[in-house]
Amino acid sequence: MEQAKLLIADDESLVRLDLRRLLTEMGHEVVGEAENGQQALALARSLRPDLAILDIRMPHLSGVAVARTLLAERVAPVLVLTGYPEPEHIEQANEAGVLAFLAKPFRREDLEPAIAIGLSRFREMVALENEVQNLNERMEARKLVGRAKAILIEQHGLAEREAFRRIQAQSQALGKPVHEIARAIITASEIGA
C-alpha cells in the first residue's frame, strides 16, 4: 500500500491518538492533528497532506464544511469518520465531494482500502480536470488561429494554407506560440477597424 502524509482532525483527543497509532502502524506519516474544523482547514492549507481524515462533527467548522473547502481548492482528498452514520450525514458528505465515509469505531481493515481508494480517486479527478483544461485551452487556441486566418484571407486575399503558413512563420521568427500570434493579428485587426 502507498505510504501517505495524512492530516487527522477530531475533537476527541483519544480518537486522534488511536487514529495516529493505527495510521503509523500502517506505515503512513501523520503530518498534523487538529481538534476543530478551523484548525483542520488551516493545517491542511499549510501542510498540503496527501489525505485529510476528518470527524464529521467538530467545533467551529464541521468536517463536511472543511471537506467542501479542501476539495474546492484541490488541497487534499477527504475521508470522513463519524460516530453518527445517519443518512443526512452521508448525503452531506457525498454532496461535499468526500471520497470515503467510515463509521466509528474504525478498524484497520476499513481504513486501508478507504485511504488507498481515496488517494487514487483524487489523483484521477485532478488528472481529468487538468486534461479538460488542456483541451479547452487547445480548443480556444484553434479558434484564435481560425479567426486570424480569416482576417489574413480577407485583408490580403490569401489562401487558407498560405494564411496559416504566415502565422506559423511569424510564430517561429518571434519564438512565440501560434495562438499568441493569432491573438495579435486579431487585436491589430480590431484596432485597425
C-alpha positions as CSV (number, residue, x, y, z in Angstrom):
1,M,0.0,0.0,0.0
2,E,1.2,3.5,-0.8
3,Q,2.5,5.5,2.1
4,A,0.9,8.8,2.6
5,K,1.2,12.1,4.5
6,L,-2.1,12.4,6.5
7,L,-3.8,15.1,8.5
8,I,-6.3,14.0,11.1
9,A,-8.9,16.1,12.8
10,D,-11.3,15.0,15.6
11,D,-12.4,16.9,18.7
12,E,-11.7,13.9,20.9
13,S,-8.0,13.6,21.8
14,L,-8.3,9.8,22.4
15,V,-9.7,9.2,18.9
16,R,-6.8,11.2,17.4
17,L,-4.3,9.3,19.5
18,D,-5.8,5.9,18.5
19,L,-6.0,7.0,14.8
20,R,-2.4,8.3,14.8
21,R,-1.2,5.0,16.3
22,L,-3.1,2.9,13.8
23,L,-2.0,5.0,10.8
24,T,1.6,5.0,11.9
25,E,1.5,1.2,12.2
26,M,0.1,1.1,8.7
27,G,3.2,3.0,7.5
28,H,1.7,6.4,7.0
29,E,3.0,9.7,8.3
30,V,0.6,11.9,10.3
31,V,1.8,15.4,9.5
32,G,-0.8,17.3,11.5
33,E,-3.5,17.0,14.0
34,A,-6.4,19.3,14.7
35,E,-9.1,19.4,17.3
36,N,-11.6,21.6,15.4
37,G,-12.6,22.4,11.9
38,Q,-10.8,25.8,11.7
39,Q,-7.5,24.2,12.8
40,A,-8.0,21.4,10.3
41,L,-8.6,23.8,7.4
42,A,-5.6,26.0,8.3
43,L,-3.3,23.0,8.8
44,A,-4.4,21.4,5.5
45,R,-3.7,24.6,3.6
46,S,-0.3,24.9,5.1
47,L,0.8,21.3,5.2
48,R,-0.8,20.1,1.9
49,P,-1.3,16.5,3.1
50,D,-2.0,13.6,0.7
51,L,-5.3,13.0,2.5
52,A,-7.3,14.5,5.3
53,I,-9.2,12.3,7.7
54,L,-11.9,14.4,9.4
55,D,-14.5,13.8,12.0
56,I,-17.9,14.9,10.7
57,R,-18.9,16.8,13.9
58,M,-16.3,19.2,15.1
59,P,-16.4,22.6,16.8
60,H,-16.1,25.8,14.7
61,L,-16.4,24.1,11.3
62,S,-17.9,20.7,10.6
63,G,-15.9,18.1,8.8
64,V,-18.2,18.4,5.8
65,A,-17.6,22.2,5.6
66,V,-13.8,21.7,5.8
67,A,-14.1,18.9,3.2
68,R,-16.1,21.1,0.8
69,T,-13.4,23.8,1.1
70,L,-10.4,21.5,0.8
71,L,-11.9,19.8,-2.3
72,A,-12.9,23.0,-3.9
73,E,-9.4,24.4,-3.5
74,R,-7.9,21.0,-4.5
75,V,-5.8,20.9,-1.3
76,A,-6.4,17.2,-0.5
77,P,-8.9,14.4,-0.7
78,V,-11.0,13.9,2.4
79,L,-12.1,10.8,4.3
80,V,-14.8,11.4,6.9
81,L,-15.1,9.5,10.1
82,T,-18.3,9.6,12.2
83,G,-19.9,8.1,15.1
84,Y,-23.2,9.2,13.6
85,P,-23.6,7.4,10.2
86,E,-27.1,8.8,9.6
87,P,-28.4,9.2,6.1
88,E,-28.3,13.0,6.2
89,H,-24.6,12.9,7.2
90,I,-23.9,10.5,4.4
91,E,-25.7,12.8,1.9
92,Q,-23.9,15.9,3.1
93,A,-20.6,14.2,2.8
94,N,-21.4,13.0,-0.7
95,E,-22.5,16.4,-1.8
96,A,-19.3,17.9,-0.4
97,G,-17.2,15.5,-2.6
98,V,-15.9,13.4,0.3
99,L,-14.1,10.3,-1.2
100,A,-14.7,7.9,1.6
101,F,-17.0,7.7,4.7
102,L,-16.3,5.4,7.6
103,A,-18.3,4.9,10.8
104,K,-16.6,4.8,14.2
105,P,-15.2,2.7,15.7
106,F,-12.9,2.4,12.7
107,R,-10.7,-0.6,12.0
108,R,-7.5,-1.1,10.1
109,E,-9.3,-3.4,7.6
110,D,-11.7,-0.5,6.8
111,L,-9.1,2.3,6.8
112,E,-6.5,0.8,4.5
113,P,-8.8,0.4,1.4
114,A,-10.6,3.7,2.1
115,I,-7.2,5.5,2.2
116,A,-5.9,3.8,-1.0
117,I,-9.1,4.4,-2.9
118,G,-9.4,8.0,-1.7
119,L,-5.9,8.8,-2.8
120,S,-6.4,7.1,-6.2
121,R,-9.7,8.8,-6.9
122,F,-8.4,12.2,-6.1
123,R,-5.4,11.8,-8.4
124,E,-7.8,10.6,-11.2
125,M,-10.0,13.6,-10.6
126,V,-7.2,16.1,-10.7
127,A,-5.7,14.4,-13.8
128,L,-9.1,14.6,-15.6
129,E,-9.5,18.3,-14.6
130,N,-6.1,19.0,-16.0
131,E,-6.9,17.2,-19.2
132,V,-10.1,19.1,-19.6
133,Q,-8.4,22.4,-19.0
134,N,-5.7,21.5,-21.5
135,L,-8.3,20.5,-24.1
136,N,-10.2,23.8,-23.5
137,E,-7.0,25.8,-24.0
138,R,-6.2,23.9,-27.2
139,M,-9.7,24.5,-28.5
140,E,-9.5,28.2,-27.7
141,A,-6.1,28.4,-29.4
142,R,-7.6,26.7,-32.5
143,K,-10.5,29.2,-32.5
144,L,-8.0,32.1,-32.4
145,V,-5.9,30.7,-35.2
146,G,-9.1,30.2,-37.3
147,R,-10.1,33.8,-36.7
148,A,-6.6,35.1,-37.5
149,K,-6.5,33.1,-40.7
150,A,-9.9,34.5,-41.8
151,I,-8.6,38.0,-41.2
152,L,-5.5,37.4,-43.3
153,I,-7.5,35.8,-46.0
154,E,-9.9,38.8,-46.1
155,Q,-7.3,41.5,-45.8
156,H,-4.6,40.1,-48.1
157,G,-6.5,37.8,-50.4
158,L,-4.5,34.7,-49.2
159,A,-5.4,31.1,-49.5
160,E,-6.1,29.4,-46.1
161,R,-2.9,27.3,-46.3
162,E,-0.8,30.5,-47.0
163,A,-2.5,32.4,-44.2
164,F,-1.7,29.6,-41.7
165,R,1.9,29.4,-43.1
166,R,2.4,33.1,-42.4
167,I,1.1,32.7,-38.8
168,Q,3.5,29.7,-38.3
169,A,6.4,31.6,-39.8
170,Q,5.8,34.6,-37.5
171,S,5.5,32.2,-34.6
172,Q,8.9,30.7,-35.3
173,A,10.5,34.0,-36.0
174,L,9.4,35.5,-32.7
175,G,9.6,32.3,-30.7
176,K,6.0,32.7,-29.6
177,P,3.2,30.1,-29.6
178,V,0.9,30.2,-32.7
179,H,-2.1,31.2,-30.7
180,E,-0.3,34.3,-29.4
181,I,0.5,35.4,-32.9
182,A,-3.2,34.8,-33.8
183,R,-4.3,36.9,-30.9
184,A,-2.0,39.7,-32.0
185,I,-3.4,39.6,-35.5
186,I,-7.0,39.7,-34.2
187,T,-6.1,42.6,-31.9
188,A,-4.4,44.5,-34.7
189,S,-7.4,44.0,-36.9
190,E,-9.8,45.2,-34.2
191,I,-7.7,48.3,-33.7
192,G,-7.5,49.0,-37.4
193,A,-11.2,48.7,-37.8
